[in-house]
Amino acid sequence: MSKILLENMEFFAYHGCFKEEQIIGNQFVVNLQIETPTHKAEESDNLKDTLNYQEAYNIVGAQMQQKSHLLEHVGHRILDALMEKFPEIEYVKIKVSKMHPPMGGKMKCVSLEMERSNR
């Protein structure tokens, strides 16, 4: 079993409960940890024998572009899409961070972590 990490992916998106957030948008950072068997790719050195990182990144990016009010909804959609595309995933964990959220004071980010398992 191996861990594939896609770290600090940055997206500009329009998630939030306030109308202004859905209009002006915000910066988001997404971290993804995927546990999947990689023994076949370790031997073959062939991309078709492993989870394609580019496809995983594209799935995250596509889901980030769909407006949502809640980070919970964004995270859920991303996990659903990843699990559907890559049935070989045994465990996946995502962290979605909204940078400098409009909370009435200075704050670096607010984050949501979710995980799923096929074990």
C-alpha positions as CSV (number, residue, x, y, z in Angstrom):
1,M,0.0,0.0,0.0
2,S,1.2,3.5,-0.8
3,K,0.2,7.0,-0.1
4,I,-0.2,9.5,-2.9
5,L,-0.2,13.1,-1.8
6,L,-1.3,16.0,-3.8
7,E,-0.3,18.9,-1.6
8,N,-1.2,22.6,-1.5
9,M,-3.3,22.7,-4.7
10,E,-4.5,26.3,-5.2
11,F,-7.8,27.2,-6.7
12,F,-9.8,30.4,-7.0
13,A,-13.4,29.5,-6.5
14,Y,-16.8,30.9,-5.4
15,H,-17.8,28.9,-2.3
16,G,-19.5,30.5,0.7
17,C,-22.8,31.3,2.4
18,F,-22.5,35.0,1.8
19,K,-23.8,36.4,-1.6
20,E,-20.6,38.4,-1.9
21,E,-18.5,35.2,-1.7
22,Q,-20.4,33.7,-4.6
23,I,-19.7,36.8,-6.6
24,I,-16.1,37.9,-5.8
25,G,-14.7,34.5,-4.9
26,N,-11.8,33.5,-2.8
27,Q,-8.5,31.6,-2.8
28,F,-8.7,27.9,-1.7
29,V,-6.0,25.3,-0.9
30,V,-6.7,21.6,-1.2
31,N,-4.6,18.8,0.2
32,L,-5.3,15.2,-0.8
33,Q,-4.0,11.9,0.6
34,I,-4.8,8.7,-1.3
35,E,-3.9,5.2,-0.2
36,T,-3.9,2.7,-3.0
37,P,-2.0,-0.4,-4.1
38,T,1.0,0.5,-6.3
39,H,2.8,-2.8,-6.5
40,K,2.0,-3.3,-10.2
41,A,3.3,0.2,-11.2
42,E,6.4,-0.3,-9.0
43,E,7.3,-3.3,-11.3
44,S,6.1,-2.0,-14.7
45,D,7.0,1.7,-14.5
46,N,3.8,2.3,-16.5
47,L,1.3,5.0,-15.8
48,K,-1.6,2.8,-16.8
49,D,-0.8,0.6,-13.7
50,T,-1.3,3.3,-11.1
51,L,-3.6,6.1,-10.1
52,N,-3.0,9.0,-12.5
53,Y,-2.1,12.1,-10.4
54,Q,-3.1,14.5,-13.3
55,E,-6.6,12.9,-13.5
56,A,-7.0,13.2,-9.7
57,Y,-5.9,16.9,-9.9
58,N,-8.4,17.5,-12.7
59,I,-11.2,16.0,-10.7
60,V,-10.4,18.3,-7.8
61,G,-10.2,21.3,-10.0
62,A,-13.5,20.5,-11.8
63,Q,-15.3,20.1,-8.4
64,M,-13.8,23.3,-7.1
65,Q,-15.3,25.3,-10.0
66,Q,-18.8,24.2,-9.1
67,K,-20.2,26.8,-6.6
68,S,-21.3,25.6,-3.2
69,H,-22.3,27.3,0.0
70,L,-20.4,24.9,2.3
71,L,-17.0,23.3,2.3
72,E,-18.7,20.1,3.5
73,H,-20.5,20.0,0.2
74,V,-17.3,20.6,-1.8
75,G,-15.4,18.0,0.0
76,H,-18.2,15.4,-0.3
77,R,-18.4,16.0,-4.1
78,I,-14.6,15.7,-4.5
79,L,-14.5,12.4,-2.6
80,D,-17.5,11.0,-4.5
81,A,-15.9,11.8,-7.8
82,L,-12.5,10.4,-6.9
83,M,-14.0,7.1,-5.5
84,E,-16.1,6.8,-8.7
85,K,-13.1,7.3,-11.1
86,F,-10.6,5.3,-9.1
87,P,-12.2,2.2,-7.5
88,E,-8.8,1.0,-6.5
89,I,-8.6,3.7,-3.8
90,E,-8.7,2.1,-0.3
91,Y,-8.6,5.3,1.7
92,V,-8.8,9.0,0.8
93,K,-8.5,12.1,3.0
94,I,-9.1,15.6,1.9
95,K,-8.5,19.0,3.4
96,V,-10.2,22.1,1.9
97,S,-9.1,25.4,3.2
98,K,-10.7,28.8,2.5
99,M,-8.0,31.4,2.7
100,H,-8.7,34.7,4.6
101,P,-12.5,34.0,5.2
102,P,-14.8,36.9,5.9
103,M,-15.1,36.2,9.7
104,G,-15.0,39.7,11.0
105,G,-11.3,39.5,11.9
106,K,-7.9,38.5,10.7
107,M,-7.7,34.8,10.0
108,K,-5.3,32.7,7.8
109,C,-7.9,30.1,6.8
110,V,-10.8,27.9,7.8
111,S,-10.5,24.3,6.8
112,L,-12.5,21.1,6.5
113,E,-11.1,17.6,6.6
114,M,-13.0,14.6,5.4
115,E,-12.1,11.0,4.8
116,R,-13.5,7.8,3.2
117,S,-12.5,4.2,3.2
118,N,-13.2,1.2,1.0
119,R,-11.5,-1.2,3.5
